[in-house]
């Protein structure tokens, strides 16, 4: 590593979780890119799962999928949305992966009779994972490494020890430690308190990790006195105590707030680098468009995890990007598919009062499925713009099969193994797979657009790579029947002939995709499908037809 010039910034969290470590890490990445540097970001998660792919959204929020098909923590979504970093499975590390590798090596006898231990074997593997990212791209100026969890957790110790070793090996000129901590305000007294930060820093120092910057999450800017106090007790210079003030309006304003509080300047000063050039104009125009919308759009999202903000994180962000791209304020109406399911034999229009567009996102299992199918039917019959993603495509296909093509009891084999019309069935190689982890059709595959289709016009391209995470697909033997009734198969994967997108020709905007376009939308570059869906939704409210 000594021959390569890449610098490493470790970011740890103290006091409690949910302080916004992922977003502040992504923000630092964006600011460093604004100074002209090339960066990458690694997330290290201390849990024992290999990846979050097998975890419930209630445990972990959304599973974010990278281009190369890794199922990762949703923080990687923030990293990709905020920066230009190209992330792969190398950027997502867990305790499970580390131990798995070390144990497999041990079984092969590669430790030559030695006792295998946390230090050095586990910590060596952690360091190897960090250095591997640099070896894959030696032109990187910075690698940011976010350590999941909170300092003091038993599970994160090996990561903190590895971080201490990296600093020891490469020195302060190449390595910096940022500690994100909480400075709470006791509301009645109106006083900010530094004690939790002091304790958290003490915890770090006990294991030999010295923070260079304390990023202090606070309700309001820290006073000079407070910064002096934290500096004195925590052994960090007063300039390196940075306020990370609560931002209520939008997470996309966090980079600006951190820049104004000189976070990037202090980081670059640590490495002896020039900090005069910060240039992120596209970001500025995006946040401006959020503040000054000229219209409003109401989008219903029908799912079973709607009570959980993080379960559809990338999707909500992509809708926001699409709305900002249309200068519109986004209002998301979260509709619980299980509630629709209870009423789906009758009139369900009360769930959709005042909406301009309807989206059914990806999902698994049978809970609320009839509600989602009914929602797809509602949108079809009422000319409401409909956007189906993955399971949202399956629901649209089932509804169209049952109610337009006359396929009574048509279903997906995910839910009804014995349906007389399995219009959605397992991909050829999926039926025999029994292991759950990392075995779906994952990552980017090409989608070629059909001449004359709406989707081709929206993308303005012949083909595009989009990311996937599924086991089931449209059953090709029904294609002709569906086409005869007006469904257009606008996108196909040329290698496998699998259906990637469907659309209805006689509907203002009825499009569903087998892939997850939300993973590729960025604030400065809204995904064309989300942008056009919002446009069509706004038009439908105004009574404008395509
Ligand atoms: N459960 C469906 C499948 O596995 C859809 C998956 C999804 O929506 N991501 O194919």
Boltz pocket constraint, residues with backbone or C-beta under 6 A from the ligand:
constraints:
  - pocket:
      binder: B
      contacts: [[A, 361], [A, 362], [A, 363], [A, 364], [A, 365], [A, 389], [A, 390], [A, 391], [A, 392], [A, 414], [A, 469], [A, 470], [A, 471], [A, 472], [A, 473]]
      max_distance: 6.0
